[in-house]
Amino acid sequence: MNLSVAVVGAGPSGFYAADAMLKAFSGSQIDIIDQWPIPFGLVRFGVAPDHLSTKNVTKLYEKILDKPGVRFVGNVELGRDISYEELKSLFDVVILAFGMEKPRLLDIPGADLAGVISVTDFVGWYNATPESKDCGELVSRARSAIVVGNGNVALDIVRLLAKTEAELATTDIVPAAANAIVRAPLNDIYVVGRRGPIESSFSFPELSELGDLVEAQTLVDSAYLPADASSAEESVRKKKERNLRVFRTFAGNSADNRPVRIHLMFYASPIEIIGQDQITTVKMSRNTVVEGRAVATNETFMIDADLLVPTIGYELASIEGLPSLGGVVKNQDGRVEPGVYVVGWARRGPTGVIGTNRVDAREVVALISRDAPTASKPGPSSLDDVLSARSVSAVDATDWRQIDAAEIASGGGGRPRVKFTTVDEMLRVTKTKVAA
């Protein structure tokens, strides 16, 4: 009898975990389960639509999906269609590989005003995550936008907001989102970080891209910039020095006749969002950094804005029966409880790049090997029985490839595909499927 394995989450960490399990336990029967009818998770729904080369990693995941013993079971959500306890009873090994969908929100006055959009809603809107809010009307009217946070997601949002119609035409952004961005009368986009340039989490390629925009100029006050990166930890000092060189280039810019200005601001935090029904102004505090922490001073200033997106992190959505601690699944080195393990963001938090998940998965599968699980549970066939009894419209790899082909066929003119934005649209393509 072969080991039965359920991998919950069809993103990078899920595929790397499945591949590592196949190598460690030959002949395993592995179900990769995902809430959406399409696989690839973060690569599809998180990677920016203009970073198409990054998405080529899905070719590797497709090869894993084609390996004997591996199934894709899409449109099946843990906690909705099958419980955590049920999954444990059906599979010898359960590997939790889902991401974090719950955004951390600003806890300040005015944070509920129209024009304040969560990072999951905003990224989901332009990346076609089903059930995302339509941000088009708010974006199309925005003259000034603030993106709070100093990570790559903040840069993705800023870069896309600043792009022209021609620059967006060769991406896989949702066409309606591209149209709203192009129509927006945006003049100023502010990227606000609570600490300084050295503490920012920008990667060098993403930061450098801000210098390549056709109709936007990136500006930074040289007063923010330290003489060198000596204050950074030695392990990251070279990376910080490279970023400093980019910041210095931006500091040498002066406003020209390009219509959009991107302002990189540091040592500041929003403390109040002002407006009646809609955001109009944001009150900011000046910060200082004490022992690595941002500490507010008594100095404040105002920024006029009609749009604000906080990119200040993500948390784990609660699932009945699943223990969590500090925003991640409670675990010890990847082990949640006997027979249950966790990888990726759900294990370590929203850190690292796509490749980080490969290392993470291998570490956890090595732990599973040491635990030496035995084959005793029915696995895939029993999962099918449960889903069938509940009339769940599960999607397999053949169904997904029909969806994929239909999206690609809708592309053209330089656009690689036009993504479906709802589950119903995806299921209609498979012809035999109907929405549950």
C-alpha positions, 0 to 999 in steps of 0.5 A: 500500500502506497503512502497517501498525501494531501497537500493543501495549496497549489502554490509554489510551496505546495508543488515543491512539497509534492515533488520532494515527497515523491522523491522521498516516498516513491509511489506516493499518491499525492493530491494537491488540493486548492480552493480555486479551479486553477493552480499556481497560487502566489505565482498567478495571484501574487506575482505582478502582471508585468513580471511574466518571466517570473511566472515561467516557473509554472512550467516546472510545476506543470511537470510535477503535476504530470508525474505519476501519482500526482493529482490536482484537486481544484475548487475544493476549500479546506474548511468549506468543502472538507474539514481539517479533521476529515482530511486527517482521517483520509490521508497518511500525511497532510501538508499545509501549503496555503498562503496568507490571504488576510491582510494586516490593516491600518488601525488608525482613525479613518481607515474605513473610508472609501479609497482605503483599499486592502492589499489583498483587494487591490492585488486581487483586483488587477491579478484576477483573484476570484471574489476580489473587490472591484477597485476600478471606480476608485482608481480611475478617479485618483489624482494622488495615491499613497502606498504604505509599506517598504516591500516589493508588493508596494513597488508592484502596486506603484509601478503598475499605477504609473504605467502607460497603456502601452506598458500594460498592454503586454502584461496579463493584468485584468483588462478592466484594471488596466483601463482604470489605471490608464484613465486615472488622472494620477500625478503623485504616488507616495511610497511611505516607509516607517523606517529608513532606506536601509531597513526597507525590504525592496529587492534591487531589480524591483527598485531599479524598475522604477527608473525605467517607467515611460511617463513617471519619474521617481524622486527621493530626498537625499536627506533620507539617505545614509552615507553607506550601509554599514548599519545593516547586518553583514549578511545583507550589507552588499544588497543594501549598498546596491539599493543605496546606489539606486536611491542616490540616482533617484535623489539626483532627479528633479521633477520634469515634464513627465505627468507622474511623480513617484515619491519615496518617503521614509521615516513616516507613518500614517496616523489619521485618514481624513475625509467625509465619505472618501479619503482626501488627506492623510496625516503623517507622523515623522519617525525616528528609529530607535534600536531598529524600531520606528518611534513617532516624534511630535512632528506631523505633516499632511499628504493630499490623497484619494487612494491609500493601499496599506502593504504592511503584511498578511496573516493566516485566515482561521480554519476550524481545528487548526492551531495558529500562533503569531499569524502562522500555523502553530508548528515546531520545525514544520510539524503541526501534530502527528501526520500533519506538517506545514510549509511556506508562508503558513509555516514561516510568515510572508517572507522570502522569494518563490525559490525560498519555498523549495528549501523550506519544503525540502526541510520539512520533507526531511522531517517527515522522512525521519518521522517515517509515516506508514500507509494505512489510510485510503487517500484520494479515492475516499476524498472523491467519495466525500466530495461527490456526496457533497456535490462539490464540483472538483476540478482536475488537471484536464479541466484546468488545462481547458481553462488555461487554453481558453485564457491564452486564446483570449489573449493576443496583441502582445497580451499573453492571456486574459484571465477569468475573474470568477469561478463560474466563468472558469467552470463554464469552460470545462462544460461538464462543471457547474458552480457548487 
